[in-house]
Amino acid sequence: MLSLFLNLGLLAYFKYANFFVENFNSSLQLMGFKSVAWTSVILPIGISFYTFQTLTYSIDIYRRIHKPLIKVTDYMLYILSFPQMIAGPIVRYKTIAAQLINREEKIDDKLMGFYRFSIGLAKKVLIANVMAEQADLVFDSELSSLDTTSAWIGMLAYTFQIYFDFSGYSDMAIGLGKILGFKFPENFDAPYISQSISEFWRRWHITLGSFMKNYLYIPLGGNRSKSKRRVFFNLWLVFLLSGLWHGAEWNFIIWGAYHGLFLIMDRIFLLKLLKSTGRIPSVVFTFLVVMIGWVIFRLEKLADIKSYLLTLFSFDFRTEIALNEEFMFVIGFAIFFSFIGFFQFGRKAQNFLYNREVFKLSTHFFAVLISFLLMFSSISWLVSSDFNPFIYFRF
């Protein structure tokens, strides 16, 4: 209990104190009272990720899922594992406990880790950063003057930015882990080919979903509750808290509630309805729902969210957008790599890249060549561009 109190208490203070004080002061002002004096708290980078990781250690030991570590250095290695410490994947203690004490380092793992790191870096630098420039151009503009075309372009750009940014970091973390002898869990599985929001959350930020399921949803009763209303409430509450976990702003809470609502609708009627429409319409509908969710996620002010969503469907095409060639070229790659898993050859390619443990010698030569090409291209882009941090560092 002490461990839970300390970890959650520190998270609540550093991440949510400003949010609650600001809202409390707003309420006081509406009632005619003076605001409470408050010095803003600086948010430590990646606190949400390593707090959850420390919680899994305490809870897994309490549940007798795994024995505690004997050496303090092994515990510190678990908490301060730099490849995934700041932005995941969220590693459960029982998943990595044995590796903390004894790791078998193989040359194949180091090579595969290098390939995976190179892919992740290219995702971030060559795709996500280009998408970020276009997304920022739209979302940081005067939203009231946007037309429908601009709004859709901005939404698409941010949709691909956040995916390639976050999955790129996860690939880099998993790759570095392999180089060091660790096997971190996968965090993404082609989420944009999902045929429902339920499936999307089995493919997007997999380790967060696993954490919430095992440490919150199941303890609340999960699917075992006798009342369907109770099951729906548990599901909705988990996603409400998942939204709050992403940030201390109302838009994140609304985003979590939004996804929770669609998960409930999936269980009531939507899954059957989507199944009857066929695979392609289901993917298109789910992708649209996800993109609208990203608008909520991106914009902090509720008035901006409302304005942007209305513009999306206002059919106002008064402005001609001049898109640069780099964006048009890169978004083609973004679409291709996001939906490649929809096809059988794409699934085979993904399994070959991500699930293969050993390559033939000839394949290694080819993989090394491609990896160095991706690394060189990424570094060249970074040298000639402004600093662009990972989105999930601020969570």
N, C-alpha and C positions, 0 to 999 in steps of 0.2 A: 504493500500500500504506500509506503514511504517513497519508493521508486516512482510509482505512478504519479503521486502528488508532486514530486520534484520536477519530473519531466514535463508533465502537462502544465504545471504551474509556471515553469520557465517559458514554455511555448505560449501560454496565454498572456503572460506579461509582455514579452518582447514582440509578439505578433499582433495581439488583439487589444492591448491597453489603449493605444492611441484611438482605435476605432470606437471602443466603448465610451471613452471619455468625450470624444468629439460628438457622438450621438447623444450622450447625456447632457452635454452643454447646449446642444441644439434644442433639446426638450426644455431645458431651463429657460432659455431665451424666449421660446414660444409662450411660456407661462409668466414671463416678465421678470425672471430672476437673473442674477449675475452668473456669468460662467465661472466654472471652477478653474483655478490656475493649474496649468499642466505643462511640463517640459516633455516634448516629444521623445519617444524611445526609438533608437536606431535599430532596425531589424538586422540581426546577424544573417549572413548569407547561408542559404540552404537549411535553415533551422528546422523546417518541417520534415525534411528527409531524415536527418540524423536523430531527431527526437523519436520518430517512429521506429527507427532501427534500435535505439536503446530500449524502447518499450518492449520490443519483441524478445529481447534477452531476458528481461524480468518476467514476462508473462510465460514464455516457454519453459523457464525453470520452475515457476510456480505450478504450472500444469504438469510438471514432470515429463515433458516431451523430450527434454535433453538435460544432461548434467551440466552444472555450472563449470566455467573455465577455472583452472587452478592458478594459472599465472596472470598477474595484472597486465603484463605486456601483451598477452593474447587477447585480453578484453579490449585494450587500447587499440590493438590492430583491427579488431572488429568495428569499433566505433569510428576510428580515424582512417578507415580504408579510403585513401584519397581518390581512386578512380571514380567511385560512385557516391562519395560522401555528400556532395553538394546538390546533385540533382538526380539521384537514383541510378539504376533500379533500387527500390527499397528491398534490402536483403533481410529475410527472416533468419533469426539466430540458428534455428534447427537446420536450415538449408546449408549453412556455411560453417557450422561448428567444427566438423571434422577437418576441414581445410585450414582452419586457423592453427591447428596443432601440427598437421602433417600434410604437406602438399607435394605432389609428384610433378615436377617440371619437365616437360618434354619439348624437344625442338619443334615438333609439329604444332604444339599448342602455341609456342611463341610466334611461329610464322602465321598461323591462323589468326592469332591476336593482332598481329601487324596488319593483316589484310582487313580485318574487321574495323580496326582503328582508322585505316585509310578511307574506308567506305563512309564511316561516320563523319570524319572530318570533311569529306567532299559533300555529303548531305548538308552539313551546316553551312559551309563556306560558299559552295558553288550553286546551291539551290535556295536554302533558307534565307541567306543574306540578301540575295537578289529579290526574293519575294518580300522581304522585310522593307526594302526601299520603296516598293510600290505600295505596300500596305500602309506604311507610315505616311506616304504622300496623300493617301485618301483619308485615313482615319484622323490624321492630325490637321486636316484642312477645316474650313468652315463648313460644318455638316449641313447646315440649313441651305447651302447653295449647291449641294450635290444633286446630280441627276441619277436616274436608274442605272445607266451604264457604268458610271463611276462607282456607284455603291456595290454593284455586282463584282466589278474588277477588284475592288478593295477587299471584299469578303473572300473571294477566291484566293487572292494573294495571301491573306492572313491564314486561311485554312491550310494552305500548303506550307506556309512559313512555320506555323506552330508544329506541324507534323514532322517536317524534315529537321527542324531545330531540335526538338525533344528526342526524336528517334535517333538523330545523328549523335547527340550526346550519349544516349544509351549504348549505341554501337561502339562509341569510343571508350566508354567505361568497361563494357564487356570485353572489348579487345585488349585494353590495358590489363584487365583482370587475368585474361588468358596468358598474357606475357609474364605475369607475376605468379602464375600457378593457380589462380582462382577461377572458379566457374560460377559466374553470376547468372541469375535467371533472366530469361528474355523479358522484354518490356513492351514490345509491339509485335503485332502479327497482321500486317496489311489491314488496318482498321477501316479504311475507306471503302473496302469491298463488302462491308457488313450489310446484311439484309434486314436488320432491325437494330434498334438502340440497345437491346439486350445483348445482341451479338457484338455490337460496337464496343461495349464495355468489357467483353471477354478478349478483345483484341487491342484496346487502347489502354496504356498505362497499366499493364497487367499486374504489376507488383502492388500498386495502390489498391486495385480491385481485390486482390488476394488478401491484403492487410485488412481492409474494411470488412470483408466477408468473415474472416477468421477471428478478428479481434473486436468486432462491433456487431455485425449483422447476426451471426450465429448466437453470441451471448444474449442478444435481445430476444431471441426466440426463433429467428430466421423463418424458414418455411414450416417449422414444427408447430407454430401457433394454430390453435383450433379455429380462430376467427380469421377470415380472409381480410377483414378490415385491419386486423392487427398486423398481418403479413405486409399489407400495402403500406401501413404506417411505418413499419420497421424499414422497409425498402426506401420510402421517401425520406425518412429521417437520416438514413445512412448517406444518401446523396446530397441532402441539405448540408450535412456536416462535411462531406467531401468537397462541396463547393466552398464552404468556409475555410477548409484546410488550405485551399489554393490562395486565399488572400483575405485580408480584413477589409472588404468592401462589399456593398450591397449587391453589386453586379455578380460577384462570385456566388453569393448565396442564392440569387435568382437563377443563375446558371445551373447550380446543383439541383434546385427545386424543379427546374425545367426538364432536366434529364430524368429525375426521379418520377415526374409525371408521365413521361413517355414509357418508362419501364413498367409503371402500373398499368398503363393502357395496353402495353404488350401482353400482359397477363390476362387482361379482361377480354380484349377482342382484337387488338392490332396485329398480333402475330398470325392469327388465322387469316385475317384480311390480306396481309402482305403475302402470305404463302399462296393465296388463291390468285394473286395478280401476276405471279411469275418472278423469276430471279432479277431480271434487269430493272423492272419498275420498283422492286423492293430496294435495290441498291440505290437507285436514283432518289427515291423518297427519303431513305435513311441519310444519304449524303446531304440532302437539302436541310433536313432537321439538324444535323450536326453543324452545318455551316451557319445556320441561324443562331445556333448556340454559341458559336465562336464570336459572333457579333456582340452578344451579351457579355461574353468573357473579355472581349477587347476594350469595350467602352465602360468607363467607370460611372458616368452620370446617367441616371435613369431617363432624363429628358433626351440625351443624345441617343440612347438605345431606341427609344420610341421613334425619334426623328429618322434614324437610319433604317429601321425596319419598314417604316411607312414609305420611304424613298425606294426601297427595294422593289416594292410592288405598286408603285405609283405610275409605272409605264411612261415616265417622263424622260425622253431621249433627246433633250434639247442640245446637249453638248457633245461635240466630237472629241474623243480622247486620243491624244497622240502618245502611243506606247512605244518605248524604245525597243530596239531590236533584241537587246540582251534579255529583257523581260519576256518577250514573245518566244524567244528560243528556249529559255529556261523553263517557262511554264509548261511547254510541251514535254520536257523531260519529267517535270514534277507530276503531270497527269499520267504519263506512261508508267513511271515507277510506283505511283500510288495505286494504280489499278491493274498492274501486271499480274497480281495474284488471282485476279478474276479468271484468268485463262490457265489451262493445264500446263503449258510450257512455262508460264510465269511461276506457278507453284513449284515446278521441278527446279527452276533456276534459284528460287529462294531457298529451297531445301538444300541445294548444292552449296550455296554460299554460307548459309547460317547454321545448318545442322550437320555438315560434314566435319568429321574429326581429323581425317587424314586425306591428303591429296597424293596423286602420283607425282613422280619427280618432274615430268614434263608439264603437268598442271601447275606445279609450284613455280616454275620458270615464268609461265604466262601470268600467274597471279602476282608475282613479284614485280613484273614489268608494269602491269596495270596499277598496282598499289603505288609504285614510285611516280607514275604519271599523275595519279590523283593527288598524291602528296605534293608534288611540284606545282600542279595547277592551283591547289588550295593555298599554298604558301605564297605563290605569286599574287593571288587575289588579295590575300590578307595584307601583304606589303603595300599594295596600291590602294587600299580602302581604309575607311574609318573604323574604329573599334565598334564591334557589334556583339554584345554579350548574349549568352544563352537566355532565352525567355524564362526558363524554370529556375534560374539562379535566385530570383527574387521570392521564390516560394519556400 
